[in-house]
Amino acid sequence: KLLKSGRAVVARHTPFVIRLKDRTAEQSEVQGVEVALDPGSRHTGISVFRTHDGTRHGLYSIQLDHRGGKIRDKLTARAAYRRGRRSRNLRYRAPRFANRTRQDGWLPPSLQHGVDSAMSWVQRLRRLVPVRAIHVETVRFDTHALAAGRPLESMEYQQGTLHGYEVREYLLGKWGRACAYCRASGIPLNIDHIQPRSRGGSNRISNLTVACVPCNQAKNNMPVAATGRGTYCRTRTDAFGFPRLRLPRTKRIFGFQTGDLVRAIVPKGKYAGTHIGRVAVRSTGGHTVQTVGGPVKTSYKHLRLLQRADGYAYTISIEEHRSAP
């Protein structure tokens, strides 16, 4: 109603925020909200809620996937390149051992990223809504004992969940030889990753389940993932670490940058229609929009900017409502 009447404008597309135009902040009385964080090694859960008469009402929730694994792999590759250059007949490089000092409170980059990204989202939410309290989950649990369902002693911690089982037989017994999603039985079942490998899921037994072929193909996981703001490197390297391709020095081309959220209105041709997604820019102006249905190639003239790239890839999933036991 506020948008249609012209009293408000869209301030941000994701998360969706509107801003009133007919009164100032001094003339308004806005109820404060609270932010709760549940940090983890791979994901961090963030929720925004308001409290009324002792009851919490959820307003917005985020599952933030960290890039710790990718950062670790990049650092390992960089170290391998440096070790390789020491043994090759290349130009002389002065030693740099004097600059290898670490400040107090130093964390590995893969862990520091998780802290920085969570704090960045808190600061972003503070700019959008009046946050009056922040709750952080700091309790540690013995997840191994919780998974076993009983207290563990001595060697049982080393034996693990699969002691005496094969992976497939353990999963079939755990899920009752039925699909974990539709509960169909008596049909071929595949081993499925709950958190897909393409999104950083691991091969741990806690991330595996069994699913029938239709459910395995239809399942889709849509979290919010940190993707970074691009790279400072302006070259691409070959298998030996030498530059093989030079990238443009400017990231913004014809007003768009890779990662921007855009709306493409294509008047004719193979991709005729309206499409929304992230854009990948090209120097020629023939940009590519990554949509749910696949890539759409079109000219920059048919694009309209919805939101600038901010280092995150956004996806929306339907919230499941479960009744308390």
N, C-alpha and C positions, 0 to 999 in steps of 0.2 A: 504493500500500500504506500509506504513512504517513497519507494522508487518511482512508482507510477504517478504519484501526485507531484513529483519533482522536489520533494522536501529533502531527499537524500541522494547521494551518489555512491557508486561502488569505489571503496578505498583500496580493496585488495581482493583478488580473485580467489586465492587459496592461502590460508583459510578465508572464507567469504566474509568480508567485513564491509559495512556501509557506514557512511559519515553523514550526519545531519547538517543541513545548510542554513536552517532558519533560526538557529540559536547557538550561542557560544557555550563553552565548557563552564563558565562562571554562572550561566543562567540555567544549568542543568544539574540534576541530582541523580547520579548513576550509582547503582548498587555495586559494591565491590565483589570480585570473584576471588577464588583461591586456585592455586596450581599445585598439583601433586606429581611427583616424579618417582619412578621405579627403575633405577639404573641397573644395567646388566652389561655383560661383556660383549654380546652381539646386538642386543636391542635395548632401547630405553622407552618405557611407557610414560606418556605425558597426558594428563587430563586437566581440563578446566571445568570447575563446577562452582555453584553458588549454594550457600547454606541458608535455609529458611525453617525456623522453628525446629532446629535440630536435625533436619533432613537435608541430605545433599542431593542436588539436582544437577546431573551431568549436562554440560553445554558443548564440549568439544573434546575429542580424544585423538591421540597420535601414537602410532608405533614407529619409532625412529630406528632404522637399521643403520648400524655403524659400518664404516669402511676400514675397520682395523685390519682385517685380513688382506685387503688390497694394498694398504699402506705397507704392511709387513713384506708382502711379495715385492713391491717396488723397491724397498730398501735392500732386500736381498739381491735383487737384480743389479742395483747400482753398485753394491759391494763386489759382486762378481765381475762387473765391467772394470772396476778399479784394480782388482787383483790381476785381471788379464792384461791390463795396460802395463803393469810393472814388468812383466816377462817379455813384452814385445819390444822390437827395436824402433822406438818412437822418440820424439823429442824429449829433452831433459825437463823434468818437472822438479822444482825445489820442494824439499820436504815440508810438511805442514803439521808436524806433530805438536807444535807449541799451542795450537788453538783447540786442542781436544779436551776442554774443561767443561764440566757440567755444573750448572747452578743448583743451589739447594732446592729440593722439591721437584727435581727433574723426573719426568716420566717418559717412557718410550713413546715415540710418535703415534704408534698404533693405539696406545692407551690414552694419551693426551687428546687425541681426536675425539674420543667418546666424551670426555669431560667438556671440551670446548664446544662440541655440537649441542650438548644438552644445555649448557649455559647460554649459548647463542639463541636457542629456542625460547628460553625463559625471558631473555631480554626482548626478543621479538614480540612475545605475548604481552609483555609489560607496555610496549608501545601501542598495542592495539586495544587493550582492556585495562581497567584499573585493578591491578593485583594487590591484594592486601595481606596475603599469607601464602607461604610456599611450604609444602610438605615433601620431605625426601625420605624414601624407604632405605634404611641402613641396616636392617636386621639380616644376619647371616644364618643360613640354614644348612644342615647336613643333607644335601640333595641325594647323596648316595643312599643314606638310611631311609629317606622319605620314599625313594623309588622302590626300595626293598620292602617297605611296610613294616619293618621291625628293627630293633637295635642290632648293629653289626659289631663283631668282635674280631680283633687281630687279623688273621689271614683273609677274612671275608671281604675286607676292603680291597685287597689285591685281586681277588678272584673275579669280581665284577658281576654284572647282570647276566652275562651269557655263559657263566660257568656251567659246563655240562650240556650246553645246547649248541645247535647250529643256528645261524641267524634266521634263516627262513622258517625253521621249525619253531623257533622261539616266538616269532611274530605271528605265525598261524595259531599257536596255542594261546598267545596273549589276546588276540582279537577274535577268538572263538571260531577260526576258520571261516570267517565271513568278512565281507567288504566293510571297512571302517566307516564308509560314508552312507551307503544304501543298505547295509546289512544283508546283502544277497549272499547266499551260500550255495555250494555245489557247482560253482563255476570257476574257471581259471582266475587266479589272483596274482597280481604283480606287487613287487616291493616298491613302495612309493615314498618319496621324501616329503614330509609334512611341510618343512620350509625348503622350497626348491633349491637345487644346487646352483641354478642360475642366479639366485638371489642371496648366495652365501650360506646356504644350508649345508650342514655337515653330514657325515656318514655315521654319526653316533646312533646307538640303538634307540635313544629317546626321540630321534628325529625321523624314524622309519615306521612305516605302517604297511598294511596290505590293502589293496584296492582292486576292484574289477576294472576291466579295460575301459568301459564308458566313463566311469567316475575318475579314473586316472587321467583321461584326456580332458574331461570337463572341469576338473579342479583348477582353481586359479587363486593365487595368493597375491594380494595387492597392498603391500605396506608402503609407508613413506620411507624413502631411502636417501641417505646423504650421497650425492654424486660428485661433490667438489665444484669448484668454480673454474675449471679448465686447468691448463698447465702452463708453466713458464717456458718450457722447452719448445723451441720453434723448429725442431727437426724430428724426424723419425729415424730410428736406428735399425741396423740389420742384426743378424744373429750374433755378430761379434762386437756390437756396441758402437759401430762407426756410423756416422750420419749418411742416410741414403735419400732423404726427402726433406725439403725445406717448406715450412708452413708460412702462411701470410703473417706479416708483422702486426696487422691490425685484426682484432677479433670481431669488431662490429662492421658488417658489410650491408650497405643500403638500409641502415637503421635497425638491423636485426643482428643478434648474436646467438650462437649455438646454445640451445637450452631454453630460449625464450618460449613462453606459452603464447600461441597465436591462433587466430581463426582464419582459415583459408576459404575464400569464396571463389571457386573455380567456375567460370562461366560455361566452358565447353571442353570437349575432349574426353579422354579416358577417365580423368579424375573429376569430372563435373559434379558440383555439389558443394556443400558446406562441411568443412572438416575442422576439428580442434585437436591440437597436439603440440609437441615440442618440435622446434625447427632446428635443422642442421644447415648452416649457411654455406654457400659456395661463392667464390670470387666472381663468377659469371653472373650471379643474381638468380640462377636457377636453384632455389632452395628446396629442401626436402622436409616435409612435415611428418613426424612419426605419430601415427594415430593408433587407436585400438585395432582397427581393421587392417593395418599395415601402412607402409610408407606412401606418401602422396607427394609427387614432384610437381612443382608449379613455380611461377615467377614471383619475385618479391612484391610485384605490383598487386597481387591478389591476396596479400597477407595483411592482417590487422593485429596489432600487438594487444594482448590481454594482460600479460604480466612478465616483467623482466626475470631473467634467470637469476636465482638466488642461491645456487649450489645444491638444490634438492630436487628430486623427482617425486611428484605427487601422484598418488592413486587413492581412490575412495572405495571402501568396502562397506557392505551392509552390516549394521550392528546386530548381533544375535542377542535376543532377550531370553534369559533363562530364569525360570522360577526357582526360588530358594527351596531346598529340601525341607 
